[in-house]
Amino acid sequence: MVMPTNTSDRNVVVKVVDLHKTFGTLEVLRGISLDVHEGDVLTLLGASGSGKTTLLRCINHLEQPTSGETYIDGRPLGFQIDAAGRRTNASQTSINALRMEIGMVFQQFNLWPHMTAFENIIEAPLRVKKLARSEVESFATELLRRVELLDKRDEYPARLSGGQQQRVAIARALAMQPKVMLFDEPTSSLDPELISEVLGVMRSLAKEGTTMIVVTHEMGFAREVSDRVVLLHDGMIEEDGPPEEVIDNPKSSRSKQFFSSILH
């Protein structure tokens, strides 16, 4: 995918400013700043422990950053600025409302086992967004078609393959019509023959203009689909740019070492 030459006319959906995250004495994120524009596919790469998953979880406020700021569609997540210009923690209600704009797909599928594929998809829009059932069911049917599982509508998760469960999980996240989709190694729990069907859905989402931040070890996907690749090392951004530059022509010795180890 060719990176657009001009992003100034596209909205910044996710803005991360000097993000730090510490667990005890371990500093996992050490000052991450990045912008993700509407329609971008940004892929996060890096060795285990580099901070990729923690960054996603901080963006979604599943982890509260130690310091720094995250904005979703221009709105601060987890904090607010009062009339006097003072920063205060946002209420949980405010946080939850903004988190509805963020879809997240995890390594594990986390489907509700007592609900069918269709019921898994419609649950949150009905209960959280309070949308009309007819509207939700129509959209859920379309989502099942998009992830090529319309024939599995009434199956329970136990009767679906891992790849099928993950595709239902993607449809469930999309059902909330989020501004951005976060993927945390969505194929890592799948058998090799099932990986392609999940990546195929993600490729289709990218072509449709879905804003995505993806943590993955699938280099083919990163090369083909990403507008940008960000390589993390030791909680910091080591390289950031188009995939043909970062993956195929890395600049730093650390980057060269990383790609040499996984590509050969």
TORRO-635864 format. One record per residue: x, y, z of N, C-alpha, C, CB in turn; residue in three letters. Coordinates in steps of 0.02 Angstrom, whole numbers, padded with zeros to 5 digits, always signed. Glycine has a CB too. Layout:
BEGIN
XYZXYZXYZXYZala...
END
This chain:
BEGIN
+00043-00060+00000+00000+00000+00000+00044+00062+00000-00048+00000+00062met+00027+00111-00041+00066+00172-00046+00043+00222+00007+00061+00203-00116val+00090+00247+00043+00073+00295+00096+00052+00361+00065+00133+00306+00144met-00004+00389+00084-00026+00453+00057+00027+00507+00068-00093+00475+00087pro+00036+00550+00018+00087+00602+00024+00064+00660+00067+00107+00627-00044thr-00002+00667+00075-00027+00723+00113-00079+00698+00163-00057+00777+00067asn-00065+00706+00227-00112+00685+00279-00146+00745+00312-00077+00643+00331thr-00129+00806+00290-00154+00865+00324-00229+00874+00317-00119+00927+00297ser-00258+00843+00264-00330+00851+00254-00369+00794+00285-00345+00855+00179asp-00336+00750+00322-00370+00695+00354-00367+00702+00430-00340+00627+00332arg-00422+00686+00462-00428+00693+00534-00379+00648+00571-00499+00678+00555asn-00350+00673+00625-00309+00632+00669-00357+00595+00716-00256+00675+00710val-00363+00530+00707-00408+00489+00747-00378+00472+00815-00427+00426+00710val-00314+00454+00815-00279+00438+00877-00216+00481+00882-00260+00362+00880val-00210+00516+00938-00150+00556+00951-00121+00535+01019-00166+00633+00950lys-00059+00514+01019-00024+00494+01080+00033+00543+01090+00002+00420+01075val+00037+00571+01151+00086+00623+01166+00128+00602+01227+00052+00691+01177val+00191+00588+01215+00240+00575+01269+00214+00525+01320+00258+00642+01304asp+00191+00469+01296+00160+00418+01339+00213+00378+01376+00115+00372+01298leu+00205+00373+01442+00247+00332+01484+00203+00283+01523+00290+00376+01533his+00229+00223+01533+00195+00174+01575+00246+00134+01614+00151+00127+01532lys+00237+00135+01680+00283+00100+01725+00244+00050+01766+00321+00150+01771thr+00272-00010+01771+00246-00061+01816+00297-00072+01871+00230-00129+01778phe+00284-00045+01931+00334-00048+01984+00396-00008+01964+00353-00120+02000gly+00452-00042+01961+00515-00009+01940+00529-00019+01866+00573-00036+01981thr+00485-00056+01831+00497-00070+01760+00461-00019+01717+00473-00141+01743leu+00499+00019+01679+00471+00069+01634+00461+00036+01565+00517+00132+01628glu+00399+00021+01549+00384-00016+01487+00377+00031+01427+00320-00055+01496val+00347+00088+01437+00342+00139+01384+00380+00201+01408+00268+00156+01367leu+00423+00227+01363+00467+00281+01384+00463+00341+01338+00540+00256+01387arg+00401+00367+01332+00393+00428+01293+00373+00416+01221+00456+00468+01294gly+00315+00385+01211+00290+00370+01144+00245+00427+01121+00251+00302+01143ile+00258+00452+01061+00216+00502+01030+00202+00481+00957+00248+00573+01032ser+00139+00482+00938+00122+00466+00868+00052+00489+00853+00129+00390+00855leu+00040+00502+00788-00026+00520+00763-00048+00466+00714-00025+00590+00729asp-00111+00449+00717-00141+00402+00668-00199+00438+00635-00164+00335+00702val-00193+00448+00570-00245+00484+00533-00301+00437+00511-00215+00519+00472his-00358+00467+00496-00415+00429+00473-00398+00388+00411-00474+00476+00458glu-00413+00324+00413-00399+00280+00356-00331+00249+00357-00408+00317+00294gly-00288+00268+00403-00221+00239+00408-00222+00169+00436-00176+00284+00451asp-00176+00127+00413-00161+00064+00445-00090+00069+00471-00169+00003+00394val-00084+00072+00537-00018+00077+00569-00003+00009+00602-00016+00135+00621leu+00054-00020+00584+00074-00084+00613+00130-00073+00662+00095-00133+00557thr+00122-00101+00722+00173-00098+00774+00213-00163+00773+00141-00086+00844leu+00277-00156+00764+00322-00214+00765+00372-00206+00822+00359-00221+00698leu+00404-00261+00841+00455-00258+00893+00460-00325+00928+00438-00203+00944gly+00516-00334+00960+00528-00397+00997+00481-00402+01056+00601-00401+01019ala+00475-00461+01083+00435-00472+01143+00462-00428+01199+00436-00546+01164ser+00416-00392+01233+00437-00348+01287+00453-00278+01266+00495-00376+01321gly+00444-00262+01202+00461-00195+01177+00408-00143+01194+00472-00197+01102ser+00348-00166+01214+00296-00119+01235+00236-00115+01189+00325-00052+01241gly+00232-00158+01139+00179-00153+01088+00109-00161+01119+00189-00206+01034lys+00099-00215+01156+00033-00228+01185+00017-00176+01238+00030-00297+01216thr+00066-00157+01278+00054-00105+01329+00032-00040+01297+00117-00094+01371thr+00062-00022+01240+00042+00039+01205-00031+00034+01183+00088+00051+01144leu-00050-00022+01153-00120-00030+01134-00167-00024+01193-00131-00098+01100leu-00149-00056+01248-00192-00056+01308-00195+00013+01339-00167-00106+01359arg-00143+00053+01333-00145+00122+01357-00188+00166+01312-00073+00151+01362cys-00184+00154+01246-00226+00192+01199-00299+00180+01215-00210+00172+01127ile-00316+00117+01232-00385+00098+01248-00403+00110+01321-00396+00026+01231asn-00354+00132+01360-00363+00146+01431-00380+00083+01471-00417+00198+01442his-00362+00024+01444-00364-00036+01484-00308-00034+01535-00358-00099+01439leu-00255+00001+01518-00202+00018+01566-00200+00094+01571-00132-00011+01544glu-00196+00120+01631-00192+00192+01640-00119+00214+01633-00220+00213+01709gln-00104+00258+01586-00035+00280+01577-00008+00312+01641-00029+00329+01519pro+00057+00304+01652+00089+00338+01709+00092+00413+01696+00160+00309+01721thr+00106+00431+01635+00104+00501+01615+00095+00504+01539+00169+00539+01637ser+00081+00563+01514+00069+00571+01443-00006+00577+01428+00099+00513+01404gly-00022+00586+01365-00091+00600+01345-00110+00559+01284-00100+00675+01331glu-00173+00540+01284-00203+00506+01226-00267+00543+01207-00217+00431+01240thr-00275+00556+01142-00335+00588+01116-00367+00543+01064-00319+00658+01086tyr-00432+00535+01067-00470+00498+01018-00516+00546+00982-00511+00440+01051ile-00503+00555+00918-00542+00602+00877-00542+00672+00908-00614+00577+00869asp-00484+00691+00935-00475+00758+00964-00497+00766+01036-00512+00806+00924gly-00525+00713+01065-00550+00717+01134-00503+00680+01181-00621+00688+01139arg-00486+00709+01238-00440+00677+01284-00471+00616+01317-00417+00726+01338pro-00432+00562+01322-00456+00500+01353-00422+00492+01421-00442+00439+01307leu-00463+00491+01473-00437+00478+01541-00424+00541+01581-00374+00440+01536gly-00429+00599+01549-00418+00662+01585-00460+00716+01553-00344+00682+01587phe-00465+00772+01588-00501+00830+01562-00467+00894+01587-00576+00829+01582gln-00477+00947+01550-00450+01012+01569-00508+01057+01590-00409+01044+01509ile-00505+01080+01653-00561+01121+01678-00555+01193+01653-00563+01119+01754asp-00603+01235+01674-00606+01304+01649-00544+01344+01668-00668+01338+01676ala-00511+01325+01722-00451+01360+01744-00387+01333+01712-00444+01357+01819ala-00396+01284+01667-00338+01255+01633-00303+01200+01672-00289+01308+01619gly-00334+01177+01726-00304+01124+01767-00325+01056+01741-00325+01132+01841arg-00278+01010+01741-00291+00942+01719-00316+00900+01777-00227+00910+01688arg-00372+00865+01766-00399+00821+01817-00417+00754+01784-00461+00852+01851thr-00423+00702+01824-00443+00637+01798-00516+00639+01775-00433+00582+01851asn-00530+00607+01719-00598+00603+01694-00638+00552+01734-00599+00586+01619ala-00702+00559+01734-00745+00511+01768-00746+00445+01728-00817+00538+01776ser-00762+00391+01762-00765+00327+01728-00819+00327+01674-00778+00270+01778gln-00873+00364+01686-00926+00370+01636-00900+00402+01573-00985+00410+01664thr-00861+00456+01581-00831+00490+01524-00782+00445+01486-00796+00554+01546ser-00742+00408+01524-00694+00362+01494-00730+00308+01454-00649+00329+01548ile-00781+00279+01484-00818+00226+01450-00852+00251+01386-00870+00196+01497asn-00877+00312+01389-00910+00340+01330-00861+00347+01272-00942+00408+01347ala-00801+00370+01286-00752+00379+01233-00723+00313+01210-00696+00425+01256leu-00718+00265+01255-00692+00199+01236-00739+00163+01188-00681+00156+01298arg-00801+00184+01185-00847+00155+01136-00825+00170+01064-00918+00180+01147met-00782+00221+01057-00756+00240+00991-00697+00196+00970-00736+00313+00991glu-00676+00150+01015-00617+00109+01002-00637+00035+01002-00561+00122+01056ile-00626+00002+00946-00637-00070+00944-00572-00106+00956-00668-00091+00876gly-00573-00161+00994-00512-00198+01008-00523-00272+00998-00487-00183+01079met-00475-00302+00963-00475-00374+00951-00413-00403+00984-00478-00391+00874val-00422-00451+01028-00368-00478+01069-00340-00542+01039-00393-00491+01140phe-00285-00566+01070-00257-00630+01049-00307-00685+01059-00191-00645+01087gln-00338-00686+01118-00391-00734+01132-00458-00704+01111-00392-00754+01208gln-00504-00746+01091-00564-00721+01057-00614-00690+01105-00597-00778+01019phe-00617-00715+01167-00659-00685+01219-00732-00680+01200-00633-00617+01236asn-00756-00727+01161-00828-00728+01144-00867-00755+01204-00842-00770+01081leu-00930-00733+01210-00973-00760+01262-00995-00830+01241-01034-00714+01275trp-00976-00882+01278-00989-00950+01255-01062-00970+01253-00953-00998+01300pro-01104-00936+01292-01175-00954+01295-01216-00917+01242-01202-00939+01364his-01183-00878+01200-01218-00841+01147-01194-00864+01079-01206-00765+01156met-01240-00863+01031-01222-00879+00962-01178-00824+00933-01286-00888+00918thr-01151-00837+00874-01110-00786+00840-01150-00721+00833-01087-00811+00772ala-01212-00727+00810-01255-00669+00799-01268-00632+00865-01321-00689+00767phe-01283-00670+00918-01297-00639+00983-01235-00604+01011-01322-00692+01032glu-01176-00632+01000-01115-00599+01022-01107-00531+00989-01054-00643+01005asn-01127-00526+00926-01117-00464+00889-01168-00410+00909-01123-00477+00813ile-01230-00429+00923-01281-00379+00936-01284-00357+01009-01348-00406+00916ile-01251-00393+01054-01259-00380+01126-01239-00309+01145-01218-00429+01165glu-01178-00288+01128-01155-00222+01150-01194-00164+01118-01081-00214+01133ala-01207-00165+01052-01247-00110+01024-01316-00103+01056-01255-00119+00950pro-01346-00160+01074-01411-00157+01106-01407-00131+01177-01443-00226+01106leu-01360-00158+01216-01358-00143+01287-01320-00078+01303-01326-00200+01325arg-01267-00065+01266-01225-00007+01281-01247+00054+01242-01151-00023+01266val-01257+00046+01178-01277+00103+01137-01352+00114+01136-01252+00094+01066lys-01390+00064+01159-01463+00069+01162-01493+00082+01093-01483+00124+01210lys-01465+00050+01042-01492+00059+00974-01553+00015+00964-01437+00044+00922leu-01591+00032+00913-01650-00007+00897-01631-00076+00874-01692+00029+00843ala-01668-00127+00897-01651-00196+00880-01650-00208+00805-01701-00244+00914arg-01699-00180+00769-01701-00191+00696-01638-00165+00662-01763-00157+00666ser-01615-00106+00684-01554-00077+00656-01493-00120+00672-01544-00005+00683glu-01488-00142+00735-01431-00181+00756-01429-00248+00720-01433-00192+00832val-01486-00281+00714-01488-00347+00683-01471-00342+00609-01556-00379+00692glu-01494-00289+00576-01478-00280+00505-01402-00270+00496-01517-00219+00477ser-01372-00229+00539-01300-00216+00534-01261-00278+00551-01280-00157+00581phe-01283-00316+00601-01248-00378+00620-01248-00428+00563-01280-00409+00683ala-01304-00432+00528-01308-00477+00470-01258-00457+00417-01379-00478+00441thr-01252-00392+00405-01204-00367+00356-01133-00381+00379-01214-00291+00345glu-01119-00374+00443-01052-00388+00469-01034-00462+00461-01047-00368+00543leu-01081-00506+00475-01068-00577+00465-01053-00592+00391-01128-00620+00489leu-01087-00557+00347-01072-00565+00276-01002-00540+00260-01124-00526+00233arg-00982-00485+00290-00916-00456+00276-00860-00502+00301-00910-00388+00309arg-00871-00537+00356-00819-00582+00381-00830-00654+00358-00817-00580+00458val-00876-00662+00309-00889-00725+00276-00911-00780+00324-00827-00748+00239glu-00958-00762+00369-00983-00810+00418-01059-00808+00424-00951-00796+00486leu-01092-00786+00371-01164-00781+00375-01196-00850+00388-01192-00751+00311leu-01164-00902+00362-01191-00970+00372-01180-00996+00443-01160-01018+00322asp-01139-00959+00483-01126-00980+00552-01163-00936+00602-01050-00978+00565lys-01211-00900+00579-01248-00852+00620-01272-00881+00686-01307-00825+00581arg-01299-00941+00684-01331-00970+00743-01288-01022+00779-01396-01002+00723asp-01224-01024+00762-01178-01071+00795-01150-01039+00859-01120-01091+00747glu-01138-01082+00908-01105-01060+00969-01029-01064+00960-01128-01102+01030tyr-00991-01023+00998-00918-01022+00989-00885-01091+00991-00888-00979+01042pro-00909-01135+01034-00878-01202+01040-00881-01241+00975-00912-01241+01095ala-00927-01223+00931-00935-01259+00867-00900-01222+00810-01008-01267+00851arg-00862-01170+00826-00825-01132+00775-00750-01145+00782-00839-01057+00781leu-00715-01143+00726-00642-01148+00728-00613-01085+00758-00613-01160+00657ser-00549-01086+00775-00517-01027+00802-00520-00968+00755-00445-01042+00819gly-00509-00981+00690-00513-00927+00641-00583-00898+00636-00490-00952+00574gly-00632-00941+00639-00702-00917+00637-00719-00877+00699-00750-00976+00629gln-00696-00900+00757-00709-00862+00819-00677-00793+00815-00682-00901+00880gln-00616-00790+00788-00583-00725+00785-00619-00679+00736-00509-00733+00765gln-00646-00706+00683-00684-00665+00636-00749-00639+00668-00699-00704+00572arg-00780-00681+00710-00838-00657+00747-00817-00601+00795-00872-00715+00787val-00759-00609+00827-00734-00558+00873-00722-00492+00836-00669-00581+00907ala-00698-00495+00775-00688-00435+00734-00755-00403+00719-00649-00452+00669ile-00804-00444+00699-00871-00418+00684-00902-00387+00746-00916-00474+00657ala-00891-00419+00804-00919-00391+00866-00890-00322+00881-00905-00439+00925arg-00824-00314+00870-00793-00248+00881-00820-00197+00831-00717-00254+00876ala-00828-00217+00769-00853-00172+00717-00925-00152+00729-00846-00204+00649leu-00962-00193+00765-01033-00179+00777-01044-00114+00816-01065-00236+00815ala-00993-00093+00853-00998-00030+00890-00981+00031+00847-00953-00032+00951met-00964+00017+00784-00946+00070+00736-00892+00117+00764-01009+00110+00716gln-00836+00088+00783-00783+00128+00815-00746+00173+00766-00733+00083+00850pro-00712+00223+00793-00670+00267+00752-00605+00233+00732-00655+00332+00790lys-00582+00187+00774-00519+00152+00761-00524+00081+00787-00459+00190+00794val-00491+00035+00752-00488-00035+00772-00417-00051+00795-00510-00082+00715met-00411-00080+00854-00346-00102+00880-00344-00178+00877-00335-00076+00953leu-00290-00205+00850-00280-00277+00845-00217-00297+00882-00277-00299+00771phe-00224-00339+00933-00166-00361+00972-00148-00433+00953-00180-00355+01048asp-00104-00439+00904-00082-00505+00879-00142-00552+00869-00032-00536+00929glu-00188-00532+00825-00251-00569+00819-00244-00640+00790-00298-00531+00775pro-00185-00656+00762-00177-00723+00733-00130-00767+00774-00150-00717+00663thr-00105-00743+00831-00054-00779+00867-00079-00844+00899-00024-00735+00920ser-00145-00848+00911-00173-00908+00942-00200-00957+00891-00227-00888+00990ser-00190-00943+00828-00220-00984+00775-00171-01033+00745-00249-00940+00721leu-00197-01090+00723-00157-01136+00684-00139-01104+00618-00195-01204+00673asp-00081-01121+00589-00058-01088+00527-00110-01086+00471+00003-01121+00502pro-00149-01139+00463-00196-01141+00408-00256-01094+00418-00221-01211+00397glu-00264-01069+00479-00321-01024+00494-00301-00950+00493-00350-01042+00561leu-00236-00937+00491-00213-00868+00495-00236-00828+00435-00136-00866+00500ile-00233-00859+00375-00248-00821+00314-00319-00795+00312-00235-00864+00253ser-00367-00832+00342-00437-00810+00339-00447-00748+00381-00484-00865+00360glu-00412-00742+00438-00417-00682+00480-00382-00623+00447-00388-00695+00550val-00322-00635+00420-00286-00582+00386-00324-00558+00325-00216-00606+00365leu-00361-00604+00292-00401-00584+00234-00455-00534+00253-00434-00645+00203gly-00488-00545+00311-00538-00498+00335-00505-00430+00350-00573-00525+00398val-00447-00432+00382-00412-00370+00399-00390-00333+00336-00352-00385+00443met-00369-00368+00285-00352-00336+00221-00413-00301+00192-00324-00387+00171arg-00470-00335+00196-00532-00304+00169-00550-00241+00208-00591-00354+00173ser-00542-00243+00274-00556-00183+00315-00510-00126+00295-00548-00199+00390leu-00447-00141+00283-00399-00090+00262-00420-00058+00196-00329-00119+00257ala-00441-00100+00149-00462-00074+00084-00524-00030+00090-00476-00132+00036lys-00566-00045+00140-00626-00005+00151-00612+00061+00187-00676-00046+00191glu-00550+00071+00207-00532+00133+00240-00538+00133+00315-00573+00188+00213gly-00541+00074+00346-00546+00070+00418-00480+00091+00450-00564-00002+00441thr-00483+00136+00498-00423+00157+00535-00403+00100+00582-00436+00223+00574thr-00340+00078+00578-00319+00020+00614-00249+00029+00644-00320-00042+00569met-00240+00005+00705-00174-00003+00735-00165-00077+00750-00165+00042+00801ile-00114-00107+00721-00107-00180+00722-00040-00200+00752-00115-00209+00652val-00042-00242+00804+00018-00275+00828+00019-00344+00797+00019-00280+00907val+00072-00360+00761+00075-00424+00726+00148-00444+00714+00036-00422+00661thr+00157-00508+00703+00222-00534+00680+00218-00556+00607+00245-00593+00725his+00162-00543+00575+00152-00564+00506+00183-00511+00460+00076-00574+00490glu+00244-00523+00437+00280-00474+00398+00247-00462+00329+00351-00495+00388met+00218-00515+00300+00185-00505+00236+00127-00457+00242+00160-00572+00209gly+00088-00464+00295+00032-00418+00307+00059-00347+00318-00009-00441+00368phe+00111-00340+00358+00139-00274+00373+00162-00240+00309+00197-00280+00423ala+00195-00278+00265+00219-00249+00202+00162-00229+00156+00264-00299+00167arg+00113-00273+00150+00061-00265+00100+00008-00213+00119+00027-00330+00087glu-00010-00212+00183-00069-00174+00204-00053-00109+00240-00111-00217+00249val+00005-00105+00273+00020-00047+00315+00033+00016+00274+00080-00061+00359ser+00007+00071+00298+00029+00137+00274+00093+00156+00310-00026+00190+00285asp+00096+00138+00374+00155+00153+00415+00172+00092+00457+00144+00215+00460arg+00237+00085+00470+00262+00035+00517+00301+00071+00571+00306-00019+00481val+00285+00056+00634+00322+00084+00691+00357+00026+00726+00275+00123+00740val+00422+00030+00730+00461-00021+00765+00477+00004+00835+00526-00038+00726leu+00454-00033+00885+00469-00015+00954+00529-00055+00980+00407-00029+00999leu+00569-00023+01020+00625-00056+01053+00633-00027+01122+00691-00049+01012his+00628-00070+01172+00639-00048+01241+00594+00010+01260+00712-00028+01252asp+00531+00007+01238+00481+00057+01257+00486+00123+01221+00487+00069+01328gly+00524+00125+01167+00531+00187+01128+00523+00172+01054+00599+00221+01142met+00508+00223+01015+00503+00214+00943+00573+00214+00913+00459+00270+00910ile+00591+00157+00884+00656+00150+00852+00654+00176+00780+00679+00077+00853glu+00601+00158+00744+00593+00182+00675+00518+00191+00660+00626+00133+00624glu+00502+00236+00615+00433+00252+00598+00433+00276+00526+00402+00306+00645asp+00396+00239+00483+00393+00259+00414+00355+00209+00372+00462+00269+00386gly+00355+00217+00305+00322+00170+00261+00356+00101+00267+00324+00194+00188pro+00319+00047+00255+00348-00020+00263+00408-00033+00220+00296-00072+00249pro+00409-00005+00160+00466-00017+00116+00530+00014+00143+00452+00009+00046glu+00523+00064+00186+00582+00094+00217+00600+00058+00282+00570+00168+00231glu+00551+00049+00326+00566+00022+00392+00585-00052+00388+00506+00031+00438val+00547-00092+00349+00559-00164+00346+00617-00180+00299+00496-00200+00324ile+00616-00149+00240+00664-00169+00188+00729-00128+00190+00633-00162+00121asp+00727-00071+00222+00787-00029+00224+00794+00004+00292+00785+00024+00168asn+00798-00036+00346+00802-00007+00414+00867+00032+00422+00798-00062+00467pro+00863+00084+00464+00921+00129+00471+00965+00111+00531+00896+00200+00479lys+00935+00097+00588+00976+00086+00648+01000+00014+00651+00936+00103+00711ser+01053+00003+00689+01081-00064+00697+01031-00109+00734+01148-00061+00735ser+00994-00081+00781+00944-00121+00817+00889-00145+00770+00914-00080+00875arg+00867-00100+00726+00816-00118+00678+00841-00172+00630+00792-00057+00639ser+00901-00163+00606+00931-00213+00560+00936-00281+00593+01000-00189+00536lys+00954-00281+00656+00960-00344+00693+00892-00377+00701+00992-00332+00762gln+00842-00337+00718+00774-00364+00727+00748-00396+00663+00727-00310+00750phe+00751-00360+00608+00724-00386+00546+00765-00444+00519+00720-00332+00494phe+00831-00442+00531+00873-00499+00510+00853-00562+00547+00947-00483+00523ser+00834-00556+00610+00817-00615+00650+00750-00646+00631+00817-00598+00723ser+00703-00605+00606+00637-00631+00592+00625-00645+00517+00584-00584+00617ile+00667-00616+00475+00657-00625+00402+00703-00678+00372+00668-00559+00367leu+00750-00703+00410+00797-00753+00384+00799-00814+00428+00868-00722+00376his
END
